[in-house]
């Protein structure tokens, strides 16, 4: 089952439900809308809410309730997703569907045959199942239960694939009768999809807010615990002011922790924003938190800003250990700064309630999605050099002396390296993204790293360590030009070319830098490599050209560029599959149309005598079928 996806939402569920204040959320479970959803089949309950209303905690309460209700009934199961704007790298459509499939399969005593078949068909070739194959497997597994509940939190944070995800889920609901529970902010393109279903708006009730505030009173100065009247005043004012927003209550309580007397507490309560300010109240709360950070001693304030800049600009959520090591590195270091590590609890305490740790997964993050949006808005003025600073730390880390030995020969050796150097995986997978965002500010450091072949081998291996089957993938023959092409670092490619690095070097899968660029849709890189003489018809070990990779992955603009530069339109891979066959098989209608306009032969068949039309029809790609029939 781990072959399907390594992603596991259970730690997040455990962390969210552990943050629940006892008794909160019961209003939702007791509501008429929830009970109707619970007790009938093929039901949808859409629960939109304002930012900070407590949607995620309420989702965890729903999941906990479902597990408790049906834990003894093996014919009923639950699968759930927590969408997260910081996890877009692992929350593409297929990732989310595979996670649902994995959870549903875990509800069976034995691994379902359809899942075994997927594994056996694809694992040997180190390939992933298509969306159509995953959907068919989901349908098969869901049909083996009498009832299935699917719960999806924060659809609004699933930006790129949200429309397709909903379409897939609604199709499953139509075919199998699953019950769907979802939450989201009020986003028109999302709310429009739920016009015909049941709605229940999520707002923090006054009773839930009071329970929460009661549970947080211990954090305030002793003068509060000694005065029941002051406690009631704090609760009355905050409940009235936050207007149904749990997040504001949390931020306001945090702002009182540094007030030492009843007078200063009452003064702070009077300064809370008018609830009529709506969403602006969150920005005002964040601004006040920043002022508290700036009021600390200079060194502490600077450290807090570094923490906020790293968390805001990181390409994925960081563990607390990763952040500790990132903050410890200084430019020019040749080994980890073990004597420079900061205590993680002190790091959090310096950030005025804006940072929290998910204990179960050890993820350090901003307190809410709106905090991310706020800091992204002020990034250019508050930490304008964040991308450069992060790039320097990542490249410095990848350049440690320890990595002069190159790549690891075994999976165990690689895993030991990643444990010993906690930031290495993040640095290897993301240094180039930060270097690209930093523009020309890290060119020399980048070039020095890219010209060290052993360190490129080591970093390349860590970069692909998250890919399926990585234990068998030893990145022999990987070059600095490959990595520069992957991360779209055109200036670095030119510098390497001027320094006489061969631009058509193949990795151990036979792919050139041009092939990497085409596979990933990097049009500017493809153009540059062709301009300096890259071989346009180079084939990898499977007979795939750069153009075939572009077609296969749906990169129409790259495909058009390669066509214009003279790429062969009827090129075939080792299985006899043409560009048109790959486009039809994948359902890329734009690429199918482009190839037909370029005169691609529709009758060509692969080694198994299967034509493009058959592949398109078999995989359910109606648009591609129509184009081929025309």
Secondary structure, DSSP 8 states (H G I E B T S, - for coil): -TTT-----HHHHHHHHHT--TTTTHHHHHSHHHHHHHHSSS-EEEEEB-TTSSHHHHHHHHHHHHHHHHTT-TTEEEEEEE--GGGGGG-SHHHHHHHHHHHHHHTSSS--HHHHHHHHHHTTTT----HHHHHHHHHHHHTTSSEEEEEEE-GGG-TTTHHHHHHHHHHHHHHH--EEEEEE---HHHHGGGTTSEE--B---HHHHHHHHHHHGGGS-HHHHT-HHHHHHHHHHHHHHHSS-HHHHHHHHHHHTT--SHHHHHHHHHTS--GGGTTHHHHHHHHHHHHHHHTS-HHHHHHHHHHHHHHHH-SS-EEHHHHHHHHH--TT-SS--GGG---HHHHHHTTTTSEEEETTTTEEEES-HHHHHHHHHHHHHH-TTHHHHHHHHHHHHHT-GGGGG-S-SSHHHHHHHHHHSTTHHHHHHHHHHHHHHTGGGGHHHHHHHHT-HHHHHHHHHHHTTTSTTGGG---TT--HHHHHHHTT-HHHHHHHHHTT--TT---TTS--HHHHHHHTT-HHHHHHHHHTT--TT---TTS--HHHHHHHTT-HHHHHHHHHTT--TT-B-TT--BHHHHHHHHT-HHHHHHHHHTT--TT-B-TTS-BHHHHHHHTT-HHHHHHHH-
